[in-house]
């Protein structure tokens, strides 16, 4: 999130925000997610919660769509 300057002095809040994000990433203490990627993450979570990502349900879905092949993967 962008840092908001609430002082009467000029502070380049965009540059400061960027600097802090870079430092957070370098420290590997925080996971930094860009806001524009957040929607993609939320959509994927919604799909996952629907149950359509379970193998049996996914195969049924792709059969309905006429897919000839489906690639399923897992990461643990």
Secondary structure in CASP SS format (residue, H / E / C, confidence):
PFRMAT SS
TARGET T0000
AUTHOR 0000-0000-0000
METHOD secondary structure of the structure
MODEL  1
X C 1.00
X C 1.00
X C 1.00
X C 1.00
X C 1.00
X C 1.00
X C 1.00
X C 1.00
X C 1.00
X C 1.00
X C 1.00
X C 1.00
X H 1.00
X H 1.00
X H 1.00
X H 1.00
X H 1.00
X H 1.00
X H 1.00
X H 1.00
X H 1.00
X H 1.00
X H 1.00
X H 1.00
X H 1.00
X H 1.00
X H 1.00
X C 1.00
X C 1.00
X C 1.00
X C 1.00
X C 1.00
X C 1.00
X C 1.00
X H 1.00
X H 1.00
X H 1.00
X H 1.00
X H 1.00
X H 1.00
X H 1.00
X H 1.00
X H 1.00
X H 1.00
X H 1.00
X H 1.00
X H 1.00
X H 1.00
X H 1.00
X C 1.00
X C 1.00
X C 1.00
X C 1.00
X C 1.00
X H 1.00
X H 1.00
X H 1.00
X H 1.00
X H 1.00
X H 1.00
X H 1.00
X H 1.00
X H 1.00
X H 1.00
X C 1.00
X C 1.00
X C 1.00
X C 1.00
X C 1.00
X C 1.00
X C 1.00
X C 1.00
X C 1.00
X C 1.00
X C 1.00
X C 1.00
END
